[in-house]
Amino acid sequence: METSETNKQEAVYDYLRYKRLLAEAVDDASRLELIEIMIREKARDRLEAERMADRVAITAMTVARVLGPGGGRREGP
């Protein structure tokens, strides 16, 4: 598998890379290596962090859209 490339990966969840590595893991040794890579890269934690960041961004956009350009502030009479 890819030990040198693994160490150079960015701190993001690379779904396509993990999917490819899983497809290449045809025996127990390569499957264990894939598990070790994912543990070392904290893949699940990074995926959850990306999902949370997406949720926060969507919520912020929704709030901005609902409040409109004035930010929801009302001027007194």
N, C-alpha and C positions, 0 to 999 in steps of 0.2 A: 504494500500500500504506500501511502505518501507521507512519510514522516517529516521530510524537510519542508514540503509544502504546507503541512499541517501547522508547523511552527510559525509560518509566515502569514497565516490567514488573519484577516481583519476581525475585529470583535463583533461580528454579525452572524446571524444564523444563515448559513449557506445551504438552503434546502436542496437545490439541484446537485450540489457537490455530495451531500450526504446520501442522496438518492442514488447517485452514480456509484459511490463507494459501497452502498448496500448491494447493488446489482453485481458488483465485482466480488463480493464476499461469498465465495462458493463453498468454502469449507470452514470448519470450526475455528481454525487458527486465524483466518482472515476476518471472521465475524468477531472474534475476541479482540482483534486489533482495532476494528471499527468501533467497538464499544469503548475501548481505551481512548481512542481519539476523541470520541464524543464527550466522554467524561473529562478528559484533559481540557477540551475547549469549552466546557460548560455549555454545551449546545442548548439544552432545555432552558437554562436560565436566560440565555441570550434571546431565544425565541420568545419567551414570556416578556422580556424587556421591550422587544420590538413591538409586540402586540399591545402592551400597555402604552407605549409612546404613540402608536396609531390611534388608540382609543382617546387619549388626551388631545391629540391634534383634531380629531373629528369632533369631540365635545367643544373645543375652543372655537372651531369654525361654526358649529351650530349655534352657540351662544352669540357669536358676533353677528350671524345672520338674523337671529331673532331680535337682538337689541338694535340692529341697524346702525347707520353711520353716527348717530348721536350717542351711542353707547347706552341707550336707555335712560339717559338723564332727562329730567323734565324741568323746564324753566317755570318759575313761579308765576302766578297771575299778575 
